[in-house]
Amino acid sequence: MADDLVDGEPGAVARLRAVDEELRGRREDRRRAAALRELIARYVEDYGDG
């Protein structure tokens, strides 16, 4: 997914945001989910505007 984002593939940001939304609702392993959400936020910030 990261390669798709860097390559500017249409829909990559939407897929990443969908994963972020899924992680928000995760009850188990919150620390790992939080770390992944931070990474996702950086990717969206860096590549989200295409």
C-alpha positions as CSV (number, residue, x, y, z in Angstrom):
1,M,0.0,0.0,0.0
2,A,2.9,2.4,0.8
3,D,4.2,2.0,-2.8
4,D,0.8,2.7,-4.2
5,L,0.7,5.9,-2.1
6,V,4.1,7.1,-3.1
7,D,3.4,6.3,-6.8
8,G,0.2,8.4,-6.6
9,E,-2.2,5.6,-7.4
10,P,-5.7,6.7,-7.3
11,G,-7.6,5.4,-4.2
12,A,-4.4,4.7,-2.1
13,V,-5.2,7.5,0.3
14,A,-8.8,6.3,0.7
15,R,-7.6,2.8,1.4
16,L,-5.2,4.1,4.0
17,R,-7.9,6.2,5.6
18,A,-10.1,3.1,5.7
19,V,-7.4,1.2,7.6
20,D,-7.0,4.1,10.0
21,E,-10.8,4.0,10.7
22,E,-10.7,0.3,11.3
23,L,-7.8,0.8,13.8
24,R,-9.7,3.5,15.7
25,G,-12.3,0.9,16.7
26,R,-9.8,-1.8,17.7
27,R,-10.0,-2.7,21.3
28,E,-7.2,-5.2,21.5
29,D,-3.5,-4.2,21.2
30,R,-4.2,-0.5,21.4
31,R,-0.5,0.5,21.5
32,R,0.3,-1.2,18.2
33,A,-2.9,0.2,16.6
34,A,-1.9,3.7,17.8
35,A,1.6,3.3,16.3
36,L,0.1,2.3,13.0
37,R,-2.3,5.2,13.1
38,E,0.6,7.6,13.6
39,L,2.4,6.1,10.6
40,I,-0.8,6.4,8.5
41,A,-1.2,10.1,9.5
42,R,2.3,10.8,8.3
43,Y,1.7,9.1,5.0
44,V,-1.6,11.0,4.5
45,E,0.1,14.3,5.4
46,D,3.0,13.7,3.1
47,Y,1.2,12.1,0.1
48,G,-2.5,12.9,0.7
49,D,-2.7,15.9,-1.6
50,G,-1.4,13.9,-4.5
